[in-house]
Amino acid sequence: MDAEIAFDFSPVLKIYKSGRIERLMGETTVPPSSDPQNGVVSKDVIHSHENNLSVRIYLPEKAVTDGQKLPLLVYFHGGGFIIETAFSPTYHNFVTAAVSASDCVAVSVDYRRAPEHPISVPFDDSWTALKWVFTHISGSGQEDWLNKHADFSKVILSGDSAGANIVHHMAMRAAKEKLSPDLNDTGISGIILVHPYFWSKTPIDDKDIKDETSRMKIDSIWKMASPDSKDGSNDPLINVVKSESVDLSGLGCGKVLVMVAEKDALARQGWGYAAKLEKSGWEGEVEVVESEGEEHVFHLTKPTCDKALEAMHKFSRFIKGDK
């Protein structure tokens, strides 16, 4: 029974009839580093012993000695809610590079993954981590790096793919539930959605991908992540753009950067999100940046290519507050 495959989604994962999950990618981890990498040090902190949930915190080495307050980036990794972790080489290297380029403090959030922990567990774990981050707003939290160096007037949430989906929902939830009793608003200055994983059963416009095989593949990722969703890919948690039941006017931040890749099957969703946000009555500023000729999360697989460096420049300018 343990050798019989019930679902083969290579090269991502295999699910066996016994219930065993074999992830085929995103399982390698790297440790944090007290020796500076690209001028950045990092460490892991358990924030929920109950569910053994950790975050990885990054800090520019120079901030350790000068005591400077820096913008705070909270990052949520991608992987379809199913693969990757905050501790993989891919995300460790990306967040290290982002901190170096942006001169910020960063908290990279790990969350329990589907299908063992289906939606809404990844959302709930992410909210728990975000609330823990905000326990440091008065300078008396568990972690000294956040107490001493995080500027809570400049908090940016970001993530790629499924992580970008999580970011959207965190910003919506923050507008309804206070992240901290010390806040007068949501506490979130802005969000960066990188190649966001929003989806729907049918194309959202004439430029959207129409190939049924490709659409079914993306549908199946959501089905694995949220097997109990009665609406499938029309669930408002994933169908943020096309669903009439999703109102973006209450998004809990003042500025949004949406990053898309021209050849990404999800690109039209990113454009559609920005357009819907502008029409919603939300009073913030939204910008879309497109990387021409590139595929989904290309910047993670080709971090030193020209288009990835361009994207990092936009990413870091947004965090710094530069126009």
Sequence and secondary structure as in RCSB ss.txt:
>XXXX:A:sequence
MDAEIAFDFSPVLKIYKSGRIERLMGETTVPPSSDPQNGVVSKDVIHSHENNLSVRIYLPEKAVTDGQKLPLLVY
FHGGGFIIETAFSPTYHNFVTAAVSASDCVAVSVDYRRAPEHPISVPFDDSWTALKWVFTHISGSGQEDWLNKHA
DFSKVILSGDSAGANIVHHMAMRAAKEKLSPDLNDTGISGIILVHPYFWSKTPIDDKDIKDETSRMKIDSIWKMA
SPDSKDGSNDPLINVVKSESVDLSGLGCGKVLVMVAEKDALARQGWGYAAKLEKSGWEGEVEVVESEGEEHVFHL
TKPTCDKALEAMHKFSRFIKGDK
>XXXX:A:secstr
 TT EEEEETTTEEEETTS EEE SS       SS BTTEEEEEEEEETTTTEEEEEEEEHHHHHH   EEEEEE
E  STTTS  TTSHHHHHHHHHHHHHHT EEEEE    TTTS TTHHHHHHHHHHHHHGGGTTS SS HHHHHHE
EEEEEEEEEETHHHHHHHHHHHHHTTS S TT SS S  EEEEES     SS SSTTS   HHHHHHHHHHHHHH
 TT TTGGGSTTT TTT TT   TT SSSEEEEEEETT TTHHHHHHHHHHHHHTT  SEEEEEEETT  TTHHH
HSTTSHHHHHHHHHHHHHHHT  
